[in-house]
Amino acid sequence: MVKSNQKLDFLAAISGLMIAFQARANGELSHRMGNPIEAALVSFGSGLLIISVISFFNPAIKKGMKNLRTAVSKKEISIWTLFAGMLGGSFVAVQTQIVPVIGVAIYSVASIAGQTAASLIVDRIGLTGGGKKHITAKRVTAAGVTVLAVLVSVIDRIDARNLSLWAVLFGCVAGAIVGVQRALNGQINESTHQSFATSLLNFIMGTTFLVIFLVIGMLINRADVVALPAGPWWMYTGGTIGVIYIAFTSTIVQHLGVLTFTLISVGGQLVGSLLIDLYSPTAGVQVSAYLVTGIVMTYLGVVVGGVGNLPKLKLAKR
C-alpha cells in the first residue's frame, strides 16, 4: 500500500511538471509563429482532435454528453455555464503571449497567485455549485502570501520602463481565469458525471472561441495566418499534454484526494518551471535568488490555503 501511495504521489508531481512543460511548449510555439492567438489555437485544436478520437471509442464519454443535454433541458444547469471552455481558450491565449516574455517560472508563480486569490471570490459567491463558503483568515493569508510571492519574484526587475511587469500582471489574470473555469467545470461535471465529457465540452468551446478571436484579429489588424513553423517537436505537444493531464487528474484525485493532489502537483509545477528556466529558458530569462524565494513562498501560500475549492473529478468509465 505504501508503494502504491508513493507511485500516486510521483504521478501527481509529474502532472504538475506537465503543466510547466505545456507552458514552455506553447510559449515556444508562439515565439516561432509570431502570432500568440494562432499558437493557442494550434495547441487547443490538437487537444480537441485527440479527445474527440478518444470520445469516439469511449461510450462513457458519449453518455456523459447525453447526461449534460438532459440536465440543460431540465434547467438543472445554466446554459452560460457551458461556455467555461472559452475561459480555457483565453487562458492558453494569455499563456502563449506572456511565457516568451517572462519565462515559465515567474509565469507559474503569477498564475498560482491569481488562482489562489480568485478562489476567495469563487467560493464566496458559490460559483462551484456547492453553496457559498465563508472567507476565512487562513484563506486570506494564503492569498496574501502568494501575491507577495509574485512581488518578491520580480523585485529585481521592477523598472518603470520594464514592460514585462505587465506580463506578470496578465499572468495573475490568467490564473484567476483558471480559478473561475475550474469552478464552472465543477458544475458541469456534476451533470455529466464523466470528467472526459466535461473536458470534451471545454475543448470544443475553447477551440471555437479561439477561431472566432483569430478571425476578428485578422479582420481588424489584417494579420495573416502563418504556416506551422519548423522547430523542436516538443513545441507541438501543448494540446496532447492537456489531454494527458486530464487523464492523470481524473484517476489520481480519486485516490489521493483533492488537497493532497493539489499540494503535490503544485510543487511539481513550481520545481519543474524552475528547472525549465534553468536548462531551457526563453530568451532574456534569468533565474535569480528572488525568483527562487518567490517559488518557495508560493508553495507555502498554497499549503496554508489548503486549496479546498477544487472539485473532485469523476473517474472515467471504460
Steps between C-alpha positions, in 0.01 A plus 500: 500500500784736577657432164165569333469836677857590409421423136191720508699780665758471225232516229345805667839673494542404133161653421620829649819475297289451189324832562836677504613318187174589324562868573851471356376315191222748429735792564758364255234441234370854546852644476571321172162571346493864605125469552398402857132452414576266212748312718231460768260372233753242380549380858132491591397360162744209524362418843145507359602261222651253746214501749247477216665179381497366856132591533413312181620175656379568856125452561530648848592840356203490264277416795648794690409740220149354494473557876601861446236554231240359737613729780479803270151406378384463861667833586713330764799695373518849348583513130763769553693257720567286192726773362765429764728367226527850356677599819742216432558637152563844650746350747704331226488819291647699791749223573638497145534879514689546826712187558749607228534832685534403867586128490326196643597543867372856551193414294428203727538711814273771359231260377488309830465830686212592270333163560535530878359852508214417263404198710397738779241665276394177332430331833332806651241528221454123478604471137600136539139407561562367850366806678672810631803469723632744756828676436721384786809673635705201386386539139560876503848446642574243229388738227711777650808277516469391137448857378802611705693212342439654157646831614805327650552298181526811284647748750830507315319586176288787625562782257256758370626426150478122540182395320545141618329602824180530299556142390527397866167670570339317210644178643300566816192567286556170318508320834177669606340383176599142581348536848164602355515236227574229756194601700273494194643163398402373843138583418526342154658187643210459739274476196716285273623266777795441269817710510601437140158612378557824691841531335357436154254785547784723622714426196208561263412834657862610536589417140187676373585810701856510368383459139261794541767706678755428227256595221412827674870574544561437132215732401611779732877476471506341154743244638571191295481144625851361487605148408604266777868572563785254518652451841539254787229234501402572859358842420200325344421293810290759689163351405614144557632590844163655585316179418751284690478732800124454506546123494745525790276718715186297435679193634734625771263744675265211574772330707703786648222750556485855370720663764787251487496491122505879475784548747718241327416608145562869576834402646579312180392795290716750689810281511450405135461861392820593682694217333362596159614859543842375612562253219275615215412865561332735256714788375591752771366294792724465804455312826579712805495446875186714511325264260598193704375672816173588326451138396548381858256763625244401237505140612471603865199712407333203332571282803356761738189547286426131472358555148169356609290632213609254234217273385556127503506346155301189417710202398458432130309179436637253250 
